[in-house]
Structures are given as structure tokens and as C-alpha cells.
């Protein structure tokens, strides 16, 4: 079965086709980073308009690559969570295609797409596992017993970790999007003269909080202004170390509480080199294993939507023929397959 996936939850337009028989993937991805750079963040209206412009030509390219649009057996799209205008673009495109082609249609949970992205690799993690989902909009630990059987163990009480990276980068005067820029700067030095707190690690539970860490950075920046390159690198390194250490402690705690031996890490921050190296080291020492998506599947993309959708379409799930996006949508509400 060839399943089309359409991702349009924020500022990336992702179109992909996943073949459930061969595992082959055809995909296109367009990022709106340059369009939003001058504003220092995503402008929802501009994001929606750009999806309208880019999605159809990208779809046409993929159709030519696979042979014919009639070769598509089902259509999936990101139903939520995300920006409502951006979600509407993908939903309407998907529903129009499904109606015209008389194909089954299914809306996919964006975070389930991220959660299942490591399964696009040849070596797939075995269930059950703990999932750490870290992106610009989400930070959560999830107990995954089966596809659709999700229990949130803990999530952020304020900023998501990707948002904290971006806001800290802005304090350091780094260009948008700041998270990857901050990581490069942090990795340019081997140690820092500063040390920031590891938020909420000295209390029980698996919740996260990054607003206080961001405030600690702001205090440090104001104390040492104007910043030179060495100071920026030291602050970036100390910030990244605090974040990674916090995520590491919470992941180890979640594995201990569940008794699982497998950890998966997904979402845009899952591409962070320091986070990957740290979790690979500590899980190995603890007798566990950690799995990451390929870098191309860490950020928002159509392949993860096509894959997650394919699993549910093959299980017999379908959508009603109405436009119904969900800017807010609990991962725990999904049906088990």
C-alpha cells in the first residue's frame, strides 16, 4: 500500500509517499525559515499562505516520481496539534484529493508521527519503550506500550525545550532559528566557566520546566554585557549542558520507573549532537538502548505522517468526510491499534 502523507502543522511543508510493502519513501520538504527570519519567529498567517503556494507543486513532483497519482492507495495528513491555519491547508488538500480519487483518508496526530519516526530505520525499537519527544512546541516523556497505547509520564510546565533553545539564542544575539546556532556555538568549546541549574531534578516526578533556566541565562547576560565571542560560547555551552543533563536525568528516571530497556528520542531537538552522545553513553552504561530517527526525520516531515497514517489505515481506521483539524489534541486520546 502506498500512503501519501501531508505535513503542514507549522512552518515546514512536507509531502511524502510511504510504501508499506517495501518500506520505500519518496518525499519533498520545504522550510519557511528564510521567510520568517526577519520576524524572529513563525508568523502564522505567512506560514499558512506559503503552504498554499508550495504544497501542490511538491505533490506534483512526487506523483511524477512514483508514476501516477492512481498508484496512491490512501491519503493521510496532520490533523493536529499545530497552527490552525496551517493545519487547514493540509487538511483541505488531503480531503480534496481523497474525494477526487475516491481513496481512504485519515488525519494523523503530529506527535505520534514524531514518536514513530525512529521506526522508519531498518533497526526498529521493540515495544514497549519510553519516548522523549523534544521540539519547539513540545517536551514530554511517554510510556509507549503499543501503537496508540500512550501514557504521558511528564511534560513541560512552561517552555518546551526547543523554545528555550531559541529564546536563549536570541538573548545571545544569534540569528533565527537560534536553537541549531546555539548548539554549534556550545559545541565549539569543551567546557564553560559558568554553570546553570538543572531545573526540577531534585524533586520527584518527570515534569520539566525551562523558564527558570532561561531567566538564569538572562541574568548572566545582563551581568556580563557587552558579550564577546568567548562569553557567548561559554554561556551557550553551560546552557546546553544544563538542558542535556536535565533530559538525561529524567530519561533515566523514566526507564527506572517503567522497567523498560528501550528509549526513543524524537522531535527537532533530537538532532542535537550533545543530547545524542550523552543518552547513548548513559543508556549503554545502564544496559538499555536509545534510538533516534535519521536526521532528516527529526524535524517536521511528511514521511513520519505517511508512516504513522499507514499503520492506522491498515488497521481499518478512516476519517469522516468533513474538515476537522485539532490545534490542541491529547496524545493519550488516540485509539490503540
N, C-alpha and C positions, 0 to 999 in steps of 0.2 A: 504493500500500500504506500503510495506517495502522498504525503501530507504537506500542504502549504502552511507556513507559519508567518504571521504578520505581527511585528512588534512595533508599537508606537506609543509607549507609555509616557515618554518624556522627550528627550532631545536626540534620540537615535532612531532612524528609520531602518528597521531590519526586515528583510524578506528572505525566506529560505524554504527549501523543499527537503523533507526528510523521507527516505525510503526505508520503511520498517523491515523490509525483507533483506536488503543488502547493507543497510546502515549508511549508505551513501548520502552526502549532504551537498546541496547546491545552495549558495547563499550570496546575498548582497547586503552591505551595511553602509549607511551614510550617517556621519556625525555632524551635528549642527554647531560644533564648538566655535568655529570662527564667527558664525552669525551672532552668538550670544556673548562673545568675548568682550565687546565694548561695553556691555551692561554689567559685567562681573557676575553673571548668573543667568539661569534659564528664564526667558520671558515666555510665559505660557502661550500667548496669542501668536507670537512669531513661531514657536515650535509647532503649533497646530497647522499654520499655513505652510510651513516647509514640508511637513508630512504630506500634505495635499499635492505639492509640486513634485516631490521625489518618489513617492510610493509607486505610482503607475509605471513610470519608465523602468524602475528597478524590477518590478514584476514582469514586464515585457522581456527584459534581458534574461531572466531565469527561465521563463517559458521557452524561449528560443534554445536555451542550453539543454533543457530536458527533452525537447522535441515538440510537444504540443500541449496546450492547456487542457486538452481532454485526458492527458495522462495523469492529471491530479485527481486523486480519489477522495480527498477530504480537505476542508479548509478550517484552519484554526487562527485565532487572533488573541491579543492581550485584552482581556476584559477589564482588568484592574489588578492591583491598585495603580494609580498614576494621575496625570493631569487630565481632567475630564475632556477638554477639547481635543487633546492629542489622542486619547482613547477613542473618541467618537470617529476620528478619521479612519483609524484602523478597523473599527467595528463596521462602519458603513461600507468600506471597501470589501471586507470579508463577506458581509451579508449580500452585497450586490453580486459578487462572484458566485456565491453559493446558490443564489436564486437563479442566476443566468445559466449555470452549469448543472443545476439540479444535483448538487453534491451535499453530503452531510457537513454541518457547521458546528464548531464548538469554541466557546470563549475560555481562555486559559488564565489561571492566576499567575501574575508576573513573578511572584516569589517562588512558586512551585517550579516555574521554568528555571530560575537560578538554582534552586535546590537540586534539580535533576540534571543540571548541566554536566557534572562530573561523569555521568553515565554515558555521555557521548564518547568517552575514551574507550579504547579497546579493553583495558583492565578496569572493570567496573567495581565500585564498592559493594560489599554484600550487606544486605539488611539484617538486623536493624543497625542504625548508626545515629550519631549526633551530628547535626548540621549547624555550622556557624554561617549565618547569612549576614554579610557586611557590605554595605553600599552607601551611596549618598543619602538614601532615604530610609534605610532600614539597618538595624543591628539587633539580631536575635539568635538565640540558641534554641534548636528544635529537636525534640525526640522523634525520630522517624522510625516507626515500627513496620510500616508498609507504605506503598504509594497511596497517599491520601489519608493515612493514619498519622496525623501530626499533632504533637502536643508542645506548645511553646513553654520552654523551661525558664526563659528570662529574656527580656528585651530592654532597650534603652528607655530611660525615663525622660530624656530630653533630646539632645542632638544625636543623630546617627553618626557612626564613626567616620564615614566619608564626608559628611557635612563638617565634622570637627576638623578633619584634614584641610578642607577647603577654606574654612574660616581662619584657621591658624596660618595658612599660607598667605592669606590676604593681609594678616597682621604683619607678616614678614615682607610684604611688598612684592610677593611673587605673582606672576601673571595667571589669569584664569585659563583652564581649570587648575586650581592650585594644588590639589592633592598629589598628583603624579610629580609635579615640580618640587614639592616639599620632600617627597620620598627620595628623589635624586639628590637633592641638597643634603639630606640627612645621611645618605649612604656615602657622601663624599668625604666624611671624616669617620675615624674609628672610635672616637669617644667624645664626650662633651664635658665641659666644666660645670654644667648645670644638671640638676635632677628635678623632675616634676613628680607630683604624687600619682599613685596608682589608684584611681577612684573606685571605691566600693569593694576593694578586695579584702578588707579587714572585717567584713561583716558577712553573715551567712546569706545564701541566695545567689542567684545567677543574673540579676539585673545589672544593667550598665548605666553609667552617667558620664558624660564628657563635657558638660558645661563648666564644671569647676576646673577641669584641666585647661580648658580654653581661657578661663579667667586668669589662671596661673601664668599662662603664656603672655597674656595682655599685660599683667603686672610686670613681668620680666622685661618685656619690650619697652615699656614706658620707663623703667628704671635705667635702661642702658641706651636709650636713644641719644644720638642717631646711631643706627646699627651699621656696622661694617660687614664685609662678607664673612669673616670668621665668626662673628657673633651670630649672624643668621644661620650659619651651618651648625653651630653648637646648639642653638635653640631648636632647630629642626630635628637634630639628632636626639636631643633629650625628649622632645615631644613624641617622636615616633617610637622611641624606646618605651615610654610610659604607656602608649596605646597598645603596642605589641605585647608588652608584659601583662597588661590587664586582660587582653584577649586570651593570652596563653593560660593564665591562672584560671579564668572562667571555663575554658575548654577542658582543662584537666579536671576541674571540679565536676563538670557535667558528665564526663566519661566515668568518673568515680561513682557518681550518684546513680547513673543508669546501669553501670556494669558493662557497657558496650566497649568493643575494641576498635571500632571504626569511627573516624571523624571525617566529615567533608566540609570544605570551606569554599563558599561561592559568593558571587557578587563582585562589584568593581574593585573593592579593597582586597579581594582575594588574589589580585595580581601583585600585591606588594611583596617585594623580594625579601625584606626583613621578616615579615609575617610568615611567609612560606618556609624560610630556613629555620626559624625558631620552632614552628609547630612540627616540622619534620624531625628536628632533633629531639624534642621533648617527648613526642609520641613514640618514637623509636625506643627511647630510653625506658618508657613506661610499658613497652610490649604491645603498643597499639599501632594503628596505621592512620595516616592522613591522606586524603585525596583532594586534588584541586582540578578544576576544569582547565582545559587548554586556555592560554591567554586570550585567544580570540573569542572565547565563550564566557569570559569573566564579566565584561561589560554587557549592556543590553544588546540582544541579538535575536534574529528570527529563528535560528536553529533550535534554541532551547524551547521556544514556543511550539515549534513544529514537533519536537520530540515529546514534550510533555503532553501536547494535544493528541499525538498519535496513540500514546498509551491509553488515553481515555476514550478516544474514538473506537479503538479496537475492543475496548471493554463495553461498547454499546452506548456510550453517552452521546447525546445530541443537544443542541440548543433549540429553543423555540424561535420562530421567525419574527423576532422583534429586536429592536435596537435597545440594548440594556447593558450599559457599562457600569462599573463599580469603582469609583475613585478610592473608596475605602472597602476593604474586603478581608475578612479574617482567614488566615491560612487554615485554622482549625475547623472551619465550616465546610471544607471540601469533602466530598464523599470518598470512601475507601474503594480502591479497585483491586 
